[in-house]
Amino acid sequence: MKIHVSLHDTLKSKINPKTYGDKDVIYIIINPDSSVNDLLKALRLSPKLIGLVIVNGRQVGPDYQFSDQDRVDLFSPLAGG
């Protein structure tokens, strides 16, 4: 199953460019029963680095299971003052 992943904020610098290139959207092949947590493991991203996950325009939690061709946006936690 293929999903489209966009990494926002500083997350793009956290993945290996040799593996995924330097693109705005990366395409990941995952198992049909994969969750957000599984995606983070595949990307080697700590869940602590993720503040918000949007799939097809809707906020989802770490246990959300993907469907083929889902569009995923990963955002780092917001900070400021």
Beta strands, then each sheet from edge to edge (+ up, - down):
strand 1: 2-7
strand 2: 25-29
strand 3: 52-55
strand 4: 58-59
strand 5: 71-75
sheet 1: 2+ 1- 5- 3+ 4-
end
